[in-house]
């Protein structure tokens, strides 16, 4: 969509989107305001805003981390504002993020497992969304780290390559756990449960 402009946000924009952010994601997945504010001071962590070119209205947002030791991007959060959903803006925002790393390995994204309950339909819709855009589910029993323990999720990857060695996946996970999840006390324990189960991943 040519009417969408992607800009990098600052602490000021974080204040604007944070209330919406707390409504867009499950409680177990949320980062506190102070942690997001801290992360935006770290090299590689960015808040991206999708803006309407004519009105400058915020259509959606994403938090991403450009990995410093592996040529890949980690999509931390992404959401489209309620009035703009189901109109193709999510696809536009996702593709813009992929372009941030055209010469890299690709883009990691955590996706909720479908669970019985009122959110199941939306969870399946999100899985279908990422798969439709070319993301592949990795064969990893992934856990999102929280102070209450690991929260099982799928880990997907939008590849620019035919294979990603397990060493690079392990290095990516270690960096993400150390930087993004620095607020989680037991993150290393959760990480050590995951790393031995990582394998080379091949993409057709």
KOLTORDO-54846 format. One record per atom (N, C-alpha, C, CB): residue in three letters; z, y, x. Coordinates in steps of 0.05 Angstrom, whole numbers, plus 5000, padded with zeros to 4 digits. Glycine has a CB too. Example, Ala and Ser with C-alpha at 12.3 -4.5 7.8 and 13.67 -1.06 7.14 Angstrom:
<sites>
ala515648865264 ala515649105246 ala515649345264 ala518149115226 ser514249555257 ser514349795273 ser515750015258 ser511449885282 
</sites>
This chain:
<sites>
unk500049765017 unk500050005000 unk500050255018 unk502550004981 unk497950425014 unk497750665030 unk499650885023 unk494950765029 unk500950854999 unk502751064990 unk505551025000 unk502751074960 unk505950825018 unk508650775028 unk508850845058 unk509350475025 unk510850995065 unk511351075092 unk513950945102 unk511451385095 unk513950825125 unk516350695136 unk517550875158 unk515750415147 unk520050955155 unk521351125175 unk523950995184 unk521951415163 unk524851075208 unk527450975217 unk529651165207 unk527450965249 unk531651035195 unk533851195184 unk536051235205 unk534951055160 unk537951405199 unk540251465216 unk542851415201 unk540051755227 unk544951505212 unk547551475199 unk547551625172 unk549851585217 unk546151845171 unk546052005146 unk544751835124 unk544552255150 unk542551695130 unk541251535110 unk542851285103 unk538451445120 unk544451185122 unk546250965116 unk548151035094 unk547850885142 unk549151275094 unk550951365073 unk549551355046 unk551951655078 unk546951425046 unk545451435021 unk544851155009 unk542751575026 unk544450955027 unk543650685017 unk546050495015 unk541550575034 unk548350565026 unk550450365028 unk551450275000 unk552750475044 unk551750454981 unk552750374955 unk550750174942 unk553150614937 unk548150234945 unk546150044934 unk546249784949 unk543350174936 unk546649794975 unk546849554992 unk548949364982 unk547349645021 unk551349474975 unk553549304966 unk552949164940 unk556049464964 unk550949264925 unk550249144899 unk547948934903 unk549349354879 unk546448954925 unk544048794929 unk544648524941 unk542148944946 unk546948484954 unk547548244968 unk550148114960 unk547448294998 unk550347854964 unk552747704957 unk555047804975 unk552347404961 unk557447794964 unk559747894979 unk560047765006 unk562347854962 unk559547505007 unk559847355033 unk557847445054 unk559647065028 unk555747575046 unk553647655065 unk553947945074 unk550947615052 unk555648095061 unk555748385065 unk557148455092 unk557248525043 unk556148665105 unk557448785128 unk558849035118 unk555448845151 unk561149095129 unk562549335122 unk561149585132 unk565449335132 unk561749815120 unk560450065128 unk560850115158 unk561450295111 unk563350085167 unk563950145195 unk562349965214 unk566950105200 unk561949715207 unk560349535224 unk557449625225 unk560649245215 unk556249695202 unk553549785202 unk553250045217 unk552549815173 unk555150225214 unk555150475229 unk555150415259 unk557550655221 unk556850235267 unk557050155296 unk554350035305 unk559349955300 unk553249855289 unk550749715297 unk548449915301 unk549949515276 unk548450125285 unk546250315288 unk546450475314 unk546250505265 unk548750455328 unk548950585354 unk548150395377 unk551850675359 unk547550145369 unk546849945389 unk543849925393 unk547849665381 unk542949885417 unk540049865423 unk538849635407 unk539649825453 unk536649705392 unk535149495378 unk535849475349 unk535649235391 unk538149565340 unk538849545312 unk537849785297 unk541949505308 unk536349745275 unk535149965261 unk535349945231 unk532149985269 unk535550175218 unk535350195189 unk532550305183 unk537650375176 unk530950145169 unk528250235161 unk528250305132 unk526150015167 unk526950525126 unk526850625098 unk523850635090 unk528150905095 unk523250515067 unk520650535055 unk520650775036 unk519850265040 unk518850965041 unk518851215026 unk516151255012 unk519451455044 unk516151354988 unk513751434974 unk512651684989 unk514251494944 unk510051664997 unk508851875013 unk508852144998 unk506051795022 unk508452134972 unk508252374956 unk510852494949 unk506652324931 unk512752334940 unk515352434929 unk517552414950 unk516152284905 unk517152264971 unk519252204992 unk521552054980 unk520152465004 unk521251934957 unk523351774945 unk523651514960 unk522751724915 unk526151414963 unk526551164977 unk525950934958 unk529551144987 unk524050764967 unk523150534951 unk524650284958 unk520150494955 unk525350264984 unk526850024993 unk527950075021 unk525049784994 unk529349885032 unk530549915058 unk530749645072 unk533250055056 unk531149645098 unk531549405113 unk533249465138 unk528849265121 unk534949285145 unk536349295170 unk535149075188 unk539449255167 unk534149155211 unk533048965230 unk534248985257 unk529948995231 unk534048775273 unk534948775300 unk532648685318 unk537548605304 unk531848855336 unk529748775356 unk531248645379 unk528149025366 unk530948385381 unk532348225401 unk531648325429 unk531647925399 unk533748345446 unk533348465472 unk532548265494 unk535848605481 unk533148005489 unk532647795509 unk530447605501 unk535147645515 unk529647615476 unk527447445465 unk525547635450 unk528547215447 unk522947605453 unk521047785439 unk520747695410 unk518247775454 unk522747775394 unk522747705366 unk524447915351 unk523847415361 unk524247915325 unk525748095308 unk527547925289 unk523948285291 unk529948025284 unk531747895265 unk532048075241 unk534547835278 unk531047985218 unk531448135193 unk534248085183 unk529248055172 unk535848295183 unk538648265175 unk538848285145 unk540448465189 unk537748495134 unk537748535105 unk535148675096 unk540248705096 unk534248615072 unk531948765061 unk532248765031 unk529248625070 unk531648995019 unk531849014989 unk530049244980 unk534749064980 unk529049214956 unk527449424943 unk529149544920 unk524749304931 unk529049804918 unk530649934897 unk529749834869 unk530350244899 unk531749834851 unk531349694825 unk528849784810 unk533749744808 unk528350044810 unk526050144794 unk523350074806 unk526250434791 unk523249964830 unk520649914844 unk520149614849 unk520650064870 unk521849444838 unk521649164843 unk519249034828 unk524149014836 unk518248814839 unk516048664827 unk513448824825 unk516848574799 unk513149004845 unk510649174845 unk509249154872 unk511349454839 unk510048964889 unk508648924915 unk509949074938 unk505949014912 unk512049224933 unk513249384954 unk514749204974 unk515149594942 unk515948984965 unk517248804983 unk515348685003 unk518648574967 unk512948614994 unk510948505012 unk510148715033 unk508448414997 unk509848965024 unk509049175042 unk511149225063 unk508549435026 unk513649235055 unk515849285074 unk516149055094 unk518549315059 unk515948805084 unk516148575102 unk513848575122 unk516048315086 unk511448635114 unk509148635132 unk509348855153 unk506548665117 unk510549085145 unk510949305164 unk512949215186 unk512049555149 unk514949065178 unk516948965198 unk515648775217 unk519348835184 unk513848605207 unk512448415224 unk510848565245 unk510648225207 unk509648795237 unk508048955255 unk509649075277 unk506649175239 unk512349105273 unk514049205294 unk513949025319 unk516949225284 unk513148785315 unk513248585337 unk510748425339 unk515748405333 unk508448555337 unk505848415336 unk505448235360 unk503648615334 unk506448315383 unk505948155408 unk508247965413 unk505548345432 unk510147945396 unk512447775400 unk512147505387 unk514947905390 unk514347355387 unk514347085376 unk514247085346 unk516746935385 unk515547275334 unk515647285305 unk518147415294 unk515247015293 unk518847345270 unk521147475256 unk522847255243 unk520147675235 unk525447275249 unk527447095236 unk528547225211 unk529847035256 unk529147065191 unk530347165166 unk532146955154 unk528147255146 unk534547035147 unk536546865133 unk536046875103 unk539446945140 unk536046645090 unk535446625062 unk537546455048 unk532646515056 unk538646545025 unk540646395011 unk539646125001 unk541646554986 unk541345925002 unk540745664990 unk540945694960 unk542645445000 unk539145574944 unk539445574915 unk541945424907 unk536945454902 unk543545544890 unk546045424880 unk546045434850 unk548545564892 unk547345244837 unk547545254808 unk549145504799 unk548944994798 unk547945644781 unk549345884771 unk547246094763 unk551245994792 unk548246334756 unk546446544746 unk544546654767 unk548146774736 unk545146614793 unk543446724815 unk541246534824 unk545046804838 unk541146294813 unk539346084823 unk536446174821 unk539745824808 unk535646294799 unk532846374795 unk532046574816 unk532446484767 unk533746774821 unk533146974841 unk533046854869 unk535247204840 unk534846664874 unk534846534901 unk532246384906 unk537246344903 unk531346244886 unk528746094888 unk526446294891 unk528345914863 unk526646514876 unk524546714878 unk524346834907 unk525046944858 unk526646874919 unk526646984947 unk525446784966 unk529547054955 unk526146524963 unk524946324980 unk521946324977 unk526146044973 unk520946324953 unk518146324947 unk516746574959 unk517546304917 unk518146794958 unk517147044969 unk516547024998 unk519047274963 unk518546935013 unk518246915042 unk516246705050 unk520946855056 unk516246475036 unk514246265042 unk511446355036 unk514946015026 unk511146515015 unk508446615008 unk507446805030 unk508546764981 unk509246945044 unk508447125065 unk508246985092 unk510447355066 unk508546725092 unk508046575117 unk510546495133 unk506346725134 unk512846545122 unk515346465136 unk515746165133 unk517746625125 unk516746035154 unk517145745154 unk520145685157 unk515545615177 unk521045485142 unk523845415144 unk524345255169 unk524745255119 unk526245345185 unk526945205210 unk528844965203 unk528345395230 unk528644765220 unk530144515215 unk532944545228 unk528644265226 unk534444735219 unk537044805231 unk539144815208 unk536945065247 unk541344675211 unk543544705191 unk544944965197 unk545544465192 unk543645195189 unk544645455196 unk547045535179 unk542345665193 unk548745695192 unk551045815177 unk551346105184 unk553645655185 unk551546265163 unk551946555167 unk554946585173 unk551146715141 unk555646715195 unk558446735203 unk560046945187 unk558746805232 unk562346865176 unk564147045163 unk566946985173 unk563947015131 unk568847155167 unk571647105175 unk572946885159 unk573247365173 unk571546785139 unk572546555124 unk571146295132 unk572146605094 unk569446315152 unk568046075162 unk565046115159 unk568945825146 unk563545895165 unk560645915163 unk559745885134 unk559445695180 unk557846055126 unk556646055099 unk553845935101 unk556646345087 unk553445695091 unk550845555095 unk548545715083 unk550845285082 unk546445755099 unk543945885091 unk541545755104 unk544146185098 unk539245805093 unk536745725107 unk536145935128 unk534345685087 unk534945845150 unk533846035170 unk530845995170 unk535145985198 unk529446215164 unk526546205164 unk525446365188 unk525446335138 unk522846315194 unk521546455216 unk518646505209 unk521746285242 unk517846755211 unk515046835207 unk513746835235 unk514747115193 unk512246625242 unk511346585269 unk508746735276 unk510946295275 unk508646825301 unk506246925313 unk505146725334 unk506647195326 unk506546495336 unk505946295356 unk505846015342 unk508046295379 unk504945815357 unk504745545346 unk507345385351 unk502345395358 unk508945475370 unk511445335376 unk513445525386 unk510945095396 unk515945485379 unk518145645391 unk520145445402 unk519545835369 unk520545445428 unk522345255441 unk525245285432 unk522145275472 unk526745065432 unk529545085423 unk531145275440 unk530744805424 unk530445305466 unk531945485483 unk531745775474 unk530845465512 unk529345855464 unk529046125455 unk530446165428 unk526046195452 unk530445955411 unk531945975386 unk534946005392 unk531445725368 unk535945845410 unk538745845417 unk539446125429 unk539445625438 unk537746235446 unk538346495458 unk538346715436 unk536246565479 unk536546685417 unk536446885395 unk538946865378 unk533946825377 unk539846625371 unk542246595356 unk544646705371 unk542746305349 unk544846645396 unk547146735412 unk547247045413 unk546946625441 unk544947175416 unk544847465417 unk545547585390 unk542047565426 unk544547475369 unk545147575342 unk548147545336 unk543447425321 unk549247315342 unk552147275337 unk553847465353 unk552946985343 unk552947525377 unk554547695395 unk554347985386 unk553647665424 unk551948075378 unk551548355371 unk552048415341 unk548748445378 unk550448295324 unk550648355295 unk553248265283 unk548348215281 unk554248035292 unk556647925280 unk559147965298 unk556347625274 unk559148175313 unk561448235331 unk563948285316 unk560848475349 unk563748325290 unk566148375273 unk567348115263 unk565448555250 unk566047885268 unk567047625258 unk568647485281 unk564647445249 unk571247445276 unk572947335297 unk572247065307 unk575847335288 unk571446885288 unk570846605295 unk567846555299 unk572046425274 unk566346755305 unk563446725307 unk562546525328 unk562146995313 unk563946515351 unk563246335372 unk563546045364 unk564746395398 unk565645985349 unk566145715339 unk563945625321 unk568845695325 unk563145805303 unk560945745284 unk558345705300 unk560645965263 unk557845885319 unk555445865335 unk555245595350 unk555246095355 unk557545515362 unk557545265377 unk557045015359 unk560145235392 unk557545045333 unk556944825315 unk553944805309 unk558444865289 unk552545035312 unk549745045306 unk547944975330 unk548945325296 unk548645085353 unk546845075377 unk545944785384 unk548245195400 unk547744585384 unk546844315392 unk544844195373 unk549244135394 unk544644305349 unk542844185328 unk540144315328 unk544144205301 unk539744515346 unk537144655347 unk535144485362 unk537444935361 unk532644485351 unk530444335364 unk528044515367 unk529644085347 unk526044435383 unk523544575384 unk522344585356 unk521544435404 unk521144805349 unk519944835322 unk516944885326 unk521245075306 unk515344725311 unk512444735313 unk511244845286 unk511244465319 unk509245005288 unk508045125265 unk505045075265 unk508545435264 unk503945005242 unk501044945239 unk499445205237 unk500544765214 
</sites>
